Amino acid sequence: MIDKNYISTRLKQLGFSDSVLKRYEEHHRYYHTSTHLLDVVLQLSKLDNFDDELFLAAVYHDAVYDPHANDNEEKSAALFLEEAKTASLNKLQIDSINRLILDTKTHKPSSEKSQLLIKADLSILDQPLSKLIEYEHQIFKEFQFVDYKVYQPKRIEILNQLNVNGKLNALIEYVTFRKPSIGVFCGSFNPFHKGHYNVLQKAERIFDKVIISFGKNPDKTNRTWDIPNSIKNRQLTEYNGLLTDFVASLGYEVVVIKGLRNSTDFQYEQNQYRYIQELMPGIKIINIFCDKEFEHISSSGIRTLEKYNKHQSYLLD
């Protein structure tokens, strides 16, 4: 049975730590997860020549995955080389595995084994349309930090490059005409704290994507806090001036998300909505209340607690 225990056991038998498996559970992964890893290993395990080289290349080929970067394969190979120093492999095996990992960057095989690994890695492209759409949604989430006006044409370009014998025509058509539901979570967010994150998580269950937009409020101090690492995989934007002008500048339909703590917040936002509606009659706004455990948290309260070094528990990593 091919599962995490199988991979963990085999890694240890070869002199490797199984800590590499934790990398496939990183919060910014939606497709390049342990599910993908297990699928690749499962397919390779059915081959007569499924040896240690193919196994290790499969395990490490996506070990480093940062959608913002373009050197993931190089870093994955470097991680393998570092961890192979204490393993029972000879130089020829290490060099071969290193090459296999690097080949997954261009999907151009340099050997028979490389061809087998690449075929397993790209097997999702041979699935029915329903699976391809699920795959597309996962990739879309991994690259949610990219503005949709940039993402869509680039994604179509990549799919066309992978479109052998027209097998991806239906998926390309889907991406071409898809209109994902996109929300914009706006606020001064000085700082962006756990209460904001609670609202964000709820919004992400409603929308395909949520843009976090840091607005400059003339009635509040300028943002001085760093952006938490836990939200950096989202699309982050800034704007000055009117919210309606910012929404219009995006160039596609969005829904504005307002986070609320209590009825006082609701009354304030209701009054603001009347002005916004007059400036942009077609604008769509939803209000999302945070959970009770976060309703007392405010950015101003955190800034006050910071003076006494009592603010850390309200912040995100």
KOLVEX-830347 format. One line per field, with one value per residue: residue number from 1; residue in one letter; x, y, z of N, C-alpha, C in turn. Coordinates in Angstrom, 3 decimals. Example, Ala and Ser with C-alpha at 12.3 -4.5 7.8 and 13.67 -1.06 7.14 Angstrom:
2
num c(1 2)
residu c(A S)
n_c1 c(13.190 12.850)
n_c2 c(-5.690 -2.250)
n_c3 c(7.800 7.080)
ca_c1 c(12.300 13.670)
ca_c2 c(-4.500 -1.060)
ca_c3 c(7.800 7.140)
c_c1 c(13.200 12.900)
c_c2 c(-3.300 0.030)
c_c3 c(7.800 7.870)
REM end
This chain:
317
num c(1 2 3 4 5 6 7 8 9 10 11 12 13 14 15 16 17 18 19 20 21 22 23 24 25 26 27 28 29 30 31 32 33 34 35 36 37 38 39 40 41 42 43 44 45 46 47 48 49 50 51 52 53 54 55 56 57 58 59 60 61 62 63 64 65 66 67 68 69 70 71 72 73 74 75 76 77 78 79 80 81 82 83 84 85 86 87 88 89 90 91 92 93 94 95 96 97 98 99 100 101 102 103 104 105 106 107 108 109 110 111 112 113 114 115 116 117 118 119 120 121 122 123 124 125 126 127 128 129 130 131 132 133 134 135 136 137 138 139 140 141 142 143 144 145 146 147 148 149 150 151 152 153 154 155 156 157 158 159 160 161 162 163 164 165 166 167 168 169 170 171 172 173 174 175 176 177 178 179 180 181 182 183 184 185 186 187 188 189 190 191 192 193 194 195 196 197 198 199 200 201 202 203 204 205 206 207 208 209 210 211 212 213 214 215 216 217 218 219 220 221 222 223 224 225 226 227 228 229 230 231 232 233 234 235 236 237 238 239 240 241 242 243 244 245 246 247 248 249 250 251 252 253 254 255 256 257 258 259 260 261 262 263 264 265 266 267 268 269 270 271 272 273 274 275 276 277 278 279 280 281 282 283 284 285 286 287 288 289 290 291 292 293 294 295 296 297 298 299 300 301 302 303 304 305 306 307 308 309 310 311 312 313 314 315 316 317)
residu c(M I D K N Y I S T R L K Q L G F S D S V L K R Y E E H H R Y Y H T S T H L L D V V L Q L S K L D N F D D E L F L A A V Y H D A V Y D P H A N D N E E K S A A L F L E E A K T A S L N K L Q I D S I N R L I L D T K T H K P S S E K S Q L L I K A D L S I L D Q P L S K L I E Y E H Q I F K E F Q F V D Y K V Y Q P K R I E I L N Q L N V N G K L N A L I E Y V T F R K P S I G V F C G S F N P F H K G H Y N V L Q K A E R I F D K V I I S F G K N P D K T N R T W D I P N S I K N R Q L T E Y N G L L T D F V A S L G Y E V V V I K G L R N S T D F Q Y E Q N Q Y R Y I Q E L M P G I K I I N I F C D K E F E H I S S S G I R T L E K Y N K H Q S Y L L D)
n_c1 c(0.841 0.608 1.284 1.731 3.142 4.451 6.197 7.662 8.885 10.454 12.154 13.658 14.905 16.683 18.392 17.536 15.908 12.440 11.404 11.050 8.514 6.812 7.004 5.283 2.891 2.615 1.071 0.537 0.216 -1.877 -2.284 0.255 0.751 0.851 -0.925 -0.579 2.094 1.876 0.352 2.113 4.183 2.730 2.024 4.574 5.364 4.133 5.657 8.090 10.734 10.945 12.944 15.271 16.246 14.238 12.237 13.293 13.687 11.063 10.012 11.472 11.065 9.218 9.839 10.694 8.640 7.603 5.325 5.924 8.491 10.998 12.821 12.373 12.790 15.573 16.225 14.957 16.466 18.906 18.314 17.903 20.534 21.932 20.747 21.370 23.924 24.347 23.301 23.018 24.044 25.623 27.887 27.090 24.375 23.414 23.986 22.340 19.739 19.646 19.669 17.244 15.377 15.845 15.046 12.290 11.620 11.601 10.255 11.410 12.716 15.819 16.624 15.571 14.473 13.931 11.908 9.870 9.395 8.565 6.274 4.637 4.480 3.032 0.621 -1.916 -2.858 -3.993 -6.414 -10.063 -12.322 -13.615 -11.793 -9.656 -10.635 -10.858 -8.149 -7.271 -8.524 -7.094 -4.480 -5.015 -5.545 -3.021 -1.649 -2.878 -1.942 -1.389 -2.620 -5.797 -6.079 -3.558 -2.977 -4.837 -4.283 -1.606 -1.824 -3.340 -1.482 0.511 -0.948 -1.476 1.073 1.381 -0.469 -0.912 -1.827 -4.335 -5.585 -6.103 -7.904 -10.563 -10.173 -8.669 -10.558 -12.356 -10.848 -10.531 -13.099 -13.947 -15.223 -14.154 -15.329 -14.541 -13.475 -12.878 -11.147 -11.136 -9.402 -7.757 -5.998 -3.898 -2.415 -2.732 -4.631 -5.574 -8.354 -9.054 -8.069 -9.760 -12.163 -11.287 -10.837 -13.455 -14.513 -13.074 -14.254 -16.453 -15.794 -13.909 -11.479 -9.807 -8.866 -6.621 -6.736 -4.965 -5.971 -5.520 -6.543 -7.661 -8.379 -7.009 -3.871 -0.923 -0.131 2.047 2.889 4.324 3.457 1.863 3.427 1.692 -0.311 0.823 0.686 -1.577 -3.222 -2.044 -2.788 -2.584 -4.198 -4.954 -7.189 -10.592 -12.595 -14.332 -13.143 -10.866 -11.947 -13.117 -10.819 -9.739 -10.757 -12.314 -15.152 -15.851 -16.566 -16.969 -15.669 -16.528 -15.380 -16.861 -17.206 -19.150 -22.454 -22.092 -20.028 -21.462 -23.462 -21.892 -20.708 -22.993 -23.851 -21.661 -21.971 -24.120 -23.055 -21.107 -22.690 -23.999 -21.861 -21.016 -23.302 -23.660 -22.082 -21.076 -21.396 -20.551 -21.110 -19.264 -19.349 -16.996 -15.957 -17.122 -15.017 -13.154 -14.212 -13.557 -11.126 -9.099 -7.302 -6.381 -6.493 -4.521 -2.283 -2.122 -1.641 0.832 2.617 3.054 4.076 2.268 0.893 1.337 -0.125 -2.327 -1.589 -0.732 1.441)
n_c2 c(-1.191 2.151 4.758 7.446 6.251 4.180 5.634 7.027 4.907 3.719 5.824 6.043 3.583 3.960 5.728 8.344 11.177 11.433 13.930 15.495 15.027 16.695 19.070 18.942 19.577 22.261 25.480 27.007 25.335 23.729 22.062 20.848 18.890 16.389 14.566 14.696 13.850 11.188 10.102 10.241 8.528 6.176 5.592 5.190 2.992 0.866 0.117 -2.057 -1.364 0.217 1.724 2.703 5.163 6.349 6.442 8.210 10.508 11.116 11.679 13.944 15.787 17.883 18.984 21.469 24.127 27.055 29.215 31.809 31.748 30.863 28.877 26.425 23.684 23.563 24.199 22.114 19.966 20.691 20.441 17.685 16.802 17.736 16.275 13.769 13.304 11.827 9.429 6.032 5.979 5.757 7.801 7.842 7.201 9.370 11.521 10.838 10.965 13.641 14.786 13.803 15.120 17.799 17.691 17.785 20.390 21.476 19.522 17.997 15.086 13.542 10.996 7.527 6.909 9.467 10.202 8.524 9.495 12.130 11.631 10.487 12.635 14.495 13.280 14.092 15.577 13.841 13.192 13.002 15.744 16.781 16.233 17.706 20.298 20.496 20.326 22.697 24.616 24.226 24.956 27.607 28.561 28.248 30.189 32.502 34.948 36.361 38.853 38.554 39.406 39.077 36.429 34.783 34.988 34.097 31.561 30.263 30.355 28.609 26.198 25.785 25.172 22.703 21.233 18.513 16.924 18.072 17.437 19.065 20.942 21.394 22.157 24.482 26.062 26.268 27.750 30.064 31.180 31.231 32.871 33.636 33.914 36.712 38.290 41.353 42.221 44.844 47.324 49.266 47.819 47.859 46.676 43.757 41.421 38.575 38.620 39.820 37.813 35.717 36.605 36.679 33.933 32.979 34.376 33.238 30.817 31.413 32.775 32.286 33.460 35.818 39.097 40.981 44.181 46.971 49.877 53.423 55.262 58.471 59.347 57.839 56.612 56.129 52.898 50.934 48.462 45.264 42.998 39.959 36.731 34.620 35.459 36.121 34.657 35.390 37.714 40.874 44.230 47.821 50.952 54.401 57.050 56.953 54.083 53.185 54.122 52.570 49.958 50.184 50.446 47.918 46.439 44.196 42.286 42.435 41.635 43.585 43.076 43.457 43.387 42.688 43.364 43.771 45.147 47.868 48.289 47.436 49.396 51.611 50.807 50.514 53.135 54.132 52.646 53.824 56.175 55.057 53.610 55.631 56.734 54.601 52.936 50.242 48.657 45.813 44.650 42.763 41.916 40.451 38.874 38.469 35.626 35.084 34.970 36.708 39.236 41.366 42.273 44.765 46.850 49.268 48.751 46.791 48.279 49.908 48.018 47.193 49.020 48.122 45.701 43.557 42.491 40.406 37.957 38.443 38.683 37.511 34.959)
n_c3 c(0.000 -0.931 0.958 3.358 5.427 4.126 2.461 4.403 5.820 3.817 3.148 5.512 5.527 3.496 4.574 4.926 6.419 7.292 7.336 5.134 4.196 5.601 4.313 2.192 3.267 3.588 4.083 1.819 -0.289 -2.622 -4.781 -5.186 -3.113 -0.462 -1.481 -4.262 -4.328 -3.342 -5.390 -7.588 -6.698 -6.432 -9.117 -10.225 -8.763 -9.923 -11.995 -13.527 -13.205 -10.919 -8.917 -6.269 -7.099 -8.731 -6.805 -4.799 -6.337 -6.985 -4.437 -3.678 -5.726 -5.650 -3.243 -2.374 -2.747 -3.822 -4.954 -5.714 -6.642 -9.145 -9.125 -7.942 -8.515 -8.678 -6.046 -4.734 -5.679 -4.561 -1.860 -1.724 -2.349 -0.147 1.965 1.160 1.872 4.152 3.518 2.205 -0.554 -3.752 -5.751 -8.449 -8.310 -6.809 -8.507 -10.657 -9.530 -8.832 -11.412 -12.416 -10.795 -11.537 -14.193 -14.077 -14.143 -16.770 -18.034 -19.970 -20.835 -19.936 -19.933 -19.902 -17.405 -16.510 -18.269 -17.418 -14.812 -15.365 -16.857 -14.900 -13.166 -14.660 -15.055 -14.354 -16.447 -18.187 -17.234 -16.801 -17.701 -15.399 -13.353 -14.295 -14.062 -11.295 -10.684 -11.958 -10.333 -7.985 -8.738 -9.345 -6.773 -5.615 -6.940 -6.180 -5.383 -7.615 -9.758 -11.330 -13.974 -14.933 -14.320 -15.800 -18.754 -18.715 -17.638 -19.605 -21.661 -20.655 -20.472 -23.166 -24.042 -22.903 -24.168 -25.716 -28.649 -28.471 -26.052 -23.917 -24.694 -23.830 -21.163 -21.506 -22.758 -20.660 -18.751 -20.223 -20.349 -17.770 -14.893 -12.044 -8.658 -6.892 -4.005 -2.200 0.521 2.481 4.410 7.016 8.539 10.590 13.027 10.774 12.225 14.353 14.475 12.040 10.389 10.984 9.838 7.189 6.658 6.727 4.572 2.496 2.270 0.893 -1.456 -4.531 -4.460 -2.408 -2.278 -0.384 0.705 1.593 2.838 2.951 5.528 6.047 8.540 10.293 11.644 9.600 8.191 10.030 10.704 10.006 7.331 8.058 7.743 7.275 5.552 3.190 0.874 -0.399 -2.703 -2.290 -1.931 -2.134 -1.528 -2.035 -1.268 -2.486 -1.841 -3.827 -6.172 -6.210 -6.477 -9.000 -10.509 -10.675 -12.791 -13.181 -12.021 -8.594 -5.152 -2.334 0.870 4.194 7.439 10.562 14.050 15.959 16.760 16.747 14.902 12.685 12.397 11.796 9.338 7.843 7.520 6.085 3.793 2.478 1.405 -0.263 -2.020 -3.389 -4.759 -6.324 -7.694 -8.506 -6.908 -4.965 -1.722 1.125 4.541 7.111 10.124 12.728 14.731 18.112 19.949 18.969 18.909 20.534 19.746 18.418 16.114 17.126 19.851 20.048 19.350 21.565 23.605 22.810 23.797 26.326 25.926 25.641 23.530 21.770 21.598 20.062 17.480 14.157 12.818)
ca_c1 c(0.000 1.397 0.795 2.825 3.952 5.329 7.263 8.490 9.687 11.457 13.154 14.536 15.720 17.723 19.246 17.008 14.862 11.132 10.953 10.702 7.069 6.121 7.023 4.127 1.706 2.709 -0.253 0.344 0.068 -3.225 -2.120 1.552 0.617 1.163 -1.803 0.139 3.283 1.458 -0.097 3.302 4.862 1.867 2.168 5.911 5.484 3.560 6.643 9.041 12.036 10.781 14.070 15.495 16.464 12.923 11.526 13.817 13.430 9.649 9.801 12.120 10.926 8.476 10.114 10.674 7.640 7.183 4.754 6.531 9.855 11.155 13.954 11.966 13.432 16.983 16.294 14.586 17.638 19.925 17.894 18.220 21.988 22.340 20.281 21.963 25.294 24.398 22.575 23.842 23.968 26.901 27.895 26.314 22.959 23.120 23.973 21.165 18.543 19.725 19.275 15.816 14.633 15.994 14.301 10.868 11.419 11.286 9.503 12.134 13.486 17.214 16.861 14.340 13.907 13.403 10.651 8.888 9.058 7.817 4.946 3.878 4.282 2.041 -0.496 -3.175 -3.291 -4.699 -7.633 -11.307 -12.468 -13.973 -10.545 -8.847 -11.177 -10.427 -6.716 -7.174 -8.891 -5.989 -3.396 -5.504 -5.350 -1.586 -1.195 -3.870 -1.272 -1.275 -3.855 -6.456 -5.814 -2.251 -3.020 -5.602 -3.555 -0.395 -2.248 -3.712 -0.218 1.147 -1.760 -1.260 2.374 1.224 -1.622 -0.498 -2.940 -5.609 -6.250 -6.453 -8.754 -11.726 -9.707 -8.295 -11.817 -12.896 -10.073 -10.778 -14.416 -14.263 -15.269 -14.123 -15.875 -13.412 -13.803 -11.822 -11.233 -10.489 -9.274 -6.451 -5.201 -2.674 -1.942 -3.650 -4.558 -6.304 -9.750 -9.112 -7.824 -10.986 -13.085 -10.707 -11.097 -14.877 -14.701 -12.474 -15.188 -17.515 -15.236 -12.791 -10.262 -10.016 -7.767 -6.516 -6.332 -4.631 -6.349 -5.046 -7.664 -7.167 -8.708 -6.198 -2.433 -0.420 0.222 3.447 3.148 4.668 2.418 2.175 3.809 0.585 -1.222 1.602 0.388 -2.731 -2.937 -2.029 -2.757 -2.750 -4.852 -5.235 -8.391 -11.894 -12.737 -15.011 -12.160 -9.995 -12.706 -13.253 -9.504 -9.370 -11.067 -13.193 -16.166 -15.496 -17.467 -16.225 -15.918 -16.327 -15.380 -17.568 -17.044 -20.362 -23.501 -21.550 -19.366 -22.475 -24.099 -20.922 -20.576 -24.260 -23.831 -20.674 -22.503 -24.996 -22.176 -20.477 -23.720 -24.245 -20.701 -20.964 -24.573 -23.622 -21.112 -21.586 -20.699 -21.095 -20.562 -18.994 -19.017 -15.987 -16.444 -17.233 -13.732 -12.312 -14.958 -12.984 -9.803 -9.034 -5.926 -6.014 -6.227 -3.221 -1.234 -2.002 -1.012 2.235 3.409 3.328 4.536 1.214 0.097 1.753 -1.101 -3.382 -1.002 -0.459 2.863)
ca_c2 c(0.000 3.377 5.829 8.181 5.315 3.484 6.563 7.279 3.715 3.523 6.880 5.705 2.440 4.478 6.638 9.704 11.567 11.594 15.311 16.075 14.882 17.851 20.165 18.806 20.025 23.710 26.091 27.633 24.286 23.227 20.921 20.210 18.411 14.973 13.795 14.617 13.016 9.790 9.687 10.022 7.312 5.037 5.268 4.641 1.689 -0.160 -0.180 -3.116 -0.783 1.211 1.531 3.749 6.447 6.895 6.721 9.421 11.642 11.442 12.277 15.253 16.650 19.081 19.198 22.927 24.669 28.418 29.724 33.095 31.545 30.103 27.964 25.391 22.414 23.680 24.146 20.750 19.145 21.054 19.824 16.256 16.618 17.969 15.185 12.517 13.189 10.814 8.247 4.958 6.034 6.067 9.057 7.697 7.276 10.742 12.354 10.467 11.503 15.092 15.092 13.510 16.219 19.002 17.518 18.091 21.830 21.711 18.361 17.438 13.980 13.323 9.561 6.736 7.107 10.829 10.177 7.867 10.421 13.256 11.129 10.351 13.986 15.199 12.375 14.809 16.132 12.785 12.885 13.577 17.188 17.106 16.231 18.823 21.527 20.477 20.652 24.122 25.391 24.110 25.804 28.975 28.920 28.366 31.437 33.538 36.230 37.016 39.481 37.673 39.891 38.528 34.978 34.086 34.779 33.308 30.174 29.752 30.154 27.395 25.046 25.563 24.514 21.322 20.668 17.530 16.303 18.714 16.831 20.094 21.956 21.696 22.893 25.822 26.780 26.560 28.853 31.253 31.775 31.204 34.122 33.260 34.875 37.350 39.278 42.281 42.499 46.158 47.890 49.866 46.658 48.345 45.594 42.696 40.559 37.305 38.897 39.989 36.511 34.945 37.069 36.248 32.507 32.824 34.896 32.309 29.712 31.933 33.219 31.537 34.183 37.066 40.059 41.783 45.522 47.870 51.236 54.506 56.006 59.790 59.562 56.935 56.719 55.288 51.536 50.820 47.071 44.359 42.063 38.618 35.717 33.702 35.928 36.596 33.903 36.017 38.950 42.014 45.492 49.044 52.032 55.678 57.663 56.329 52.654 52.987 54.323 51.392 48.830 50.424 50.308 46.508 46.034 43.021 42.351 41.936 41.940 44.159 42.383 44.259 42.593 43.327 42.761 43.919 45.979 49.220 48.230 47.306 50.704 52.468 50.358 50.776 54.542 54.268 52.006 54.761 57.034 54.230 53.256 56.805 56.911 53.464 52.244 48.803 47.964 44.737 44.610 41.858 42.067 39.170 39.016 37.557 34.782 35.780 35.028 37.748 40.481 42.439 42.626 45.888 47.273 50.339 48.111 46.127 49.310 50.346 46.939 47.090 49.891 47.369 44.397 42.585 42.434 39.334 36.872 38.843 38.823 36.333 34.703)
ca_c3 c(0.000 -1.023 1.810 3.992 6.212 3.175 2.057 5.581 6.107 2.762 3.301 6.632 5.100 2.595 5.328 4.875 7.360 6.654 7.562 3.844 3.989 6.195 3.340 1.311 4.004 3.777 3.951 0.514 -1.300 -2.857 -5.694 -4.945 -1.740 -0.274 -2.369 -5.535 -4.109 -3.249 -6.715 -8.415 -6.214 -6.755 -10.529 -10.461 -8.088 -10.801 -13.033 -13.194 -12.848 -9.860 -8.016 -5.271 -7.771 -9.084 -5.558 -4.168 -7.229 -6.818 -3.108 -3.561 -6.913 -5.245 -1.820 -2.217 -3.661 -3.542 -6.208 -6.052 -7.137 -10.393 -8.965 -6.991 -8.834 -8.285 -4.586 -4.349 -5.941 -3.572 -0.599 -1.835 -2.274 1.240 2.822 0.673 2.387 5.211 3.033 1.632 -2.014 -4.384 -6.492 -9.686 -7.937 -6.395 -9.717 -11.439 -8.858 -8.991 -12.790 -12.530 -10.156 -12.359 -15.442 -13.888 -14.371 -18.184 -18.527 -21.107 -20.245 -20.342 -19.877 -19.827 -16.073 -16.484 -19.008 -16.549 -13.729 -15.928 -17.213 -13.648 -12.621 -15.478 -15.343 -14.156 -17.728 -18.917 -16.494 -17.343 -17.518 -14.011 -12.589 -14.788 -13.477 -9.892 -10.748 -12.286 -9.145 -7.029 -9.237 -9.171 -5.367 -5.345 -7.546 -5.891 -5.178 -8.924 -10.207 -12.292 -15.326 -15.297 -14.183 -16.839 -20.018 -18.481 -17.440 -20.926 -22.382 -20.136 -20.868 -24.600 -24.185 -22.446 -24.881 -26.722 -29.374 -28.154 -24.891 -22.935 -25.336 -22.990 -19.989 -21.966 -22.969 -19.322 -18.173 -21.052 -20.086 -16.352 -14.145 -10.622 -7.697 -6.202 -2.984 -1.794 1.952 2.619 5.741 7.280 8.962 11.221 12.163 10.376 13.406 14.332 14.165 10.586 9.761 11.170 8.796 5.918 6.483 6.393 3.217 1.545 2.074 0.034 -2.733 -5.095 -4.117 -1.664 -2.312 0.838 0.264 2.692 2.479 3.813 6.095 6.468 9.948 11.099 11.404 8.519 8.593 10.439 11.064 8.915 6.893 8.582 6.761 7.031 4.507 2.049 -0.346 -1.035 -3.431 -1.373 -2.653 -1.347 -2.269 -1.385 -1.820 -2.298 -2.083 -5.109 -7.246 -6.214 -7.024 -10.441 -11.161 -10.804 -14.160 -13.206 -10.976 -7.271 -4.042 -1.206 2.141 5.396 8.659 11.668 15.371 16.777 16.167 16.544 13.596 11.639 12.212 11.109 7.956 7.153 7.149 5.022 2.589 1.762 0.606 -1.299 -2.999 -4.228 -5.627 -7.256 -7.448 -8.775 -6.066 -4.127 -0.435 2.138 5.886 7.762 11.536 13.266 15.824 19.394 20.662 18.387 18.745 21.340 19.228 17.476 15.823 18.059 21.137 19.956 19.379 22.962 24.366 22.408 24.674 27.548 25.462 25.950 22.306 20.863 21.450 19.124 16.166 13.354 12.551)
c_c1 c(0.883 0.713 1.993 3.729 4.926 6.499 8.222 9.425 10.797 12.536 14.163 15.440 16.887 18.635 18.809 16.019 13.540 10.566 10.558 9.196 6.285 6.045 5.790 2.816 1.717 1.399 -0.508 0.186 -1.395 -3.212 -0.838 1.657 1.044 0.266 -1.147 1.358 2.909 1.007 1.092 4.004 4.043 2.025 3.522 6.059 4.945 4.535 7.611 10.379 11.909 11.860 14.212 15.668 15.137 12.139 11.990 13.586 11.974 9.406 10.341 11.780 10.129 8.719 10.154 9.681 7.154 6.636 5.344 7.870 9.872 12.349 13.638 12.664 14.913 17.136 15.904 15.770 18.738 19.595 18.207 19.722 22.497 21.969 20.836 23.365 25.426 23.706 23.533 23.665 25.355 26.770 27.047 24.815 22.567 23.036 22.731 19.894 18.495 19.237 17.773 14.967 14.670 15.194 12.820 10.579 10.942 10.395 10.105 13.057 14.895 17.572 15.517 13.665 13.267 12.052 9.544 8.442 8.194 6.397 4.070 3.534 3.162 0.803 -1.857 -3.737 -4.034 -6.024 -8.866 -11.432 -12.794 -12.735 -9.641 -9.328 -10.797 -8.953 -6.522 -7.496 -7.771 -4.803 -3.767 -5.294 -3.869 -1.034 -2.185 -3.236 -1.132 -2.620 -4.472 -6.228 -4.469 -2.308 -3.670 -4.824 -2.287 -0.741 -2.632 -2.469 0.454 0.380 -1.606 0.071 2.295 0.171 -1.184 -1.739 -4.309 -6.307 -6.666 -7.361 -9.920 -11.319 -9.324 -9.538 -12.443 -12.175 -10.357 -12.069 -14.798 -14.263 -15.311 -14.747 -14.732 -13.924 -12.609 -12.062 -10.436 -10.449 -7.924 -5.468 -3.860 -2.655 -3.085 -3.553 -5.455 -7.795 -9.964 -8.977 -9.048 -12.027 -12.593 -11.007 -12.548 -15.142 -14.169 -13.294 -16.332 -16.995 -14.120 -11.466 -10.646 -8.743 -7.777 -5.958 -6.166 -4.925 -5.791 -6.237 -7.158 -7.441 -7.881 -4.723 -2.023 -0.014 1.716 3.847 3.472 3.485 2.784 2.511 2.630 -0.402 -0.474 1.382 -0.884 -2.290 -3.093 -1.908 -2.885 -3.486 -4.984 -6.532 -9.631 -11.872 -13.356 -14.056 -11.232 -10.696 -12.843 -11.939 -9.111 -9.683 -11.869 -14.097 -15.665 -16.613 -16.616 -16.656 -15.598 -16.417 -16.011 -17.311 -18.348 -21.364 -23.026 -20.838 -20.393 -23.136 -23.172 -20.839 -21.858 -24.313 -22.833 -21.191 -23.369 -24.168 -21.585 -21.465 -24.035 -23.099 -20.602 -22.214 -24.511 -22.704 -21.791 -20.735 -21.370 -20.393 -20.401 -18.591 -17.923 -16.617 -16.345 -15.878 -12.810 -12.966 -14.399 -11.664 -9.908 -7.582 -5.476 -5.709 -4.874 -2.091 -1.040 -1.271 0.465 3.130 3.821 3.789 3.554 0.357 0.309 0.672 -2.202 -2.890 -0.827 1.048 3.268)
c_c2 c(1.251 4.458 6.515 7.260 4.555 4.383 6.816 6.113 3.538 4.594 6.515 4.526 2.872 5.493 8.089 9.945 11.688 13.006 15.998 16.005 16.066 19.022 20.124 19.211 21.539 24.394 26.710 26.615 23.853 22.049 20.154 19.751 16.954 14.088 13.614 13.708 11.538 9.260 9.382 8.733 6.070 4.618 4.640 3.242 0.545 -0.590 -1.261 -2.545 0.348 0.982 2.708 5.127 7.107 7.273 8.040 10.658 12.079 12.172 13.702 16.219 17.924 19.413 20.684 23.463 26.024 28.996 31.061 32.923 30.780 29.153 26.842 24.060 22.433 23.566 22.766 19.812 19.421 20.454 18.332 16.019 16.791 16.778 13.836 12.288 12.089 9.522 7.242 4.889 6.304 7.315 8.971 7.807 8.703 11.661 12.091 11.065 13.020 15.508 14.865 14.639 17.466 18.901 17.851 19.578 22.102 20.623 17.806 16.345 13.863 11.850 8.844 6.913 8.492 10.887 9.558 8.790 11.572 12.829 10.996 11.719 14.721 14.356 13.038 15.311 15.109 12.420 13.475 15.053 17.560 17.164 17.385 20.142 21.619 20.869 22.140 24.982 25.355 24.969 27.277 29.447 29.081 29.685 32.569 34.899 37.010 37.614 38.669 38.120 39.391 37.000 34.307 33.914 33.944 31.830 29.534 29.471 28.855 26.148 24.745 24.852 23.033 20.553 19.772 16.887 16.844 18.196 17.848 21.179 22.379 22.500 24.320 26.668 27.172 27.753 30.156 31.952 31.782 32.617 33.783 34.334 35.410 38.392 40.159 42.643 43.765 46.609 48.553 48.822 47.058 47.976 44.688 41.622 39.320 37.500 39.090 38.634 35.611 35.308 36.589 34.773 32.246 33.270 33.915 31.034 30.122 32.198 32.289 32.165 35.441 37.897 40.823 43.143 46.445 49.303 52.251 55.336 57.358 60.094 58.672 57.127 55.793 53.914 51.451 49.371 46.248 43.462 40.667 37.631 34.840 34.195 36.328 35.791 34.421 37.216 40.116 43.297 46.646 50.076 53.264 56.227 56.835 54.844 52.393 53.176 53.115 50.194 48.973 50.177 48.858 45.972 44.756 43.077 41.725 42.271 42.444 43.463 43.325 43.360 43.366 42.582 42.731 44.842 47.413 49.313 48.201 48.648 51.658 52.101 50.595 52.221 54.791 53.709 52.958 55.705 56.256 53.911 54.424 57.039 55.817 52.613 50.730 48.014 46.903 44.660 43.568 42.134 40.684 39.435 38.021 36.704 35.532 35.955 36.137 39.131 41.645 42.960 43.766 46.262 48.351 49.767 47.426 47.143 49.849 49.284 46.797 47.921 49.180 45.943 43.280 42.282 41.189 38.274 37.191 38.898 37.478 36.167 35.341)
c_c3 c(0.000 -0.186 2.454 4.807 5.317 2.800 3.216 5.862 5.078 2.831 4.392 6.285 4.228 3.287 5.302 6.018 6.608 6.850 6.264 3.604 4.549 5.224 2.436 1.997 4.238 3.378 2.584 -0.610 -1.399 -3.826 -5.386 -3.488 -1.638 -1.135 -3.740 -5.407 -4.099 -4.606 -7.623 -8.002 -6.555 -8.213 -10.829 -9.861 -8.941 -11.894 -12.575 -12.706 -11.824 -8.796 -7.056 -5.922 -8.135 -7.829 -4.950 -5.038 -7.108 -5.502 -3.048 -4.699 -6.624 -3.777 -1.477 -3.233 -3.157 -4.841 -6.645 -6.780 -8.454 -10.336 -7.984 -7.244 -8.429 -6.763 -4.061 -4.538 -4.917 -2.207 -0.612 -1.662 -0.850 2.124 2.385 1.228 3.431 4.790 2.390 0.127 -2.571 -5.250 -7.767 -9.395 -7.578 -7.607 -10.562 -10.837 -8.988 -10.380 -12.997 -11.955 -11.026 -13.662 -15.297 -14.059 -15.797 -18.780 -19.824 -20.585 -20.808 -20.329 -19.833 -18.472 -15.948 -17.173 -18.154 -15.421 -14.236 -16.305 -15.974 -13.065 -13.347 -15.765 -15.147 -15.477 -18.576 -18.257 -17.176 -16.987 -16.080 -13.121 -13.006 -14.197 -12.003 -9.788 -11.027 -11.075 -8.107 -7.452 -9.068 -7.731 -5.031 -5.889 -7.307 -5.626 -6.482 -9.303 -11.336 -13.731 -15.838 -15.321 -15.391 -18.155 -19.845 -18.314 -18.765 -21.762 -21.952 -20.561 -22.357 -24.851 -23.817 -23.244 -26.043 -27.330 -28.949 -26.913 -23.838 -23.520 -24.445 -21.760 -20.369 -22.202 -21.629 -18.701 -18.921 -20.658 -18.608 -15.761 -12.654 -9.755 -6.848 -5.226 -2.693 -0.331 2.220 4.074 5.906 7.809 9.565 12.708 11.686 11.453 13.269 14.060 12.673 9.887 9.879 10.122 7.422 5.654 6.115 4.961 2.183 1.380 1.142 -1.378 -3.210 -4.690 -3.363 -1.744 -0.988 0.442 1.467 2.254 3.462 4.247 6.590 7.939 10.878 10.769 10.258 9.054 8.864 10.724 9.821 8.567 7.399 7.467 6.361 5.985 3.231 0.771 -1.021 -1.876 -2.467 -2.186 -1.661 -2.186 -1.380 -1.979 -1.560 -2.635 -3.451 -6.289 -7.357 -6.853 -8.540 -11.173 -11.381 -12.198 -14.282 -11.979 -9.683 -6.291 -2.887 0.077 3.287 6.620 9.812 12.973 16.138 16.075 15.934 15.203 12.475 11.350 11.467 9.630 7.161 6.676 6.006 3.702 1.788 0.888 -0.570 -2.414 -3.927 -5.204 -6.689 -7.033 -7.630 -7.878 -5.206 -2.860 0.454 3.462 6.509 9.210 11.919 14.359 17.149 20.084 20.139 18.412 19.564 20.776 18.234 17.256 16.795 19.440 21.161 20.014 20.792 23.787 24.031 23.322 25.956 27.229 25.816 24.715 21.463 20.609 20.453 17.678 15.470 13.176 11.224)
REM end
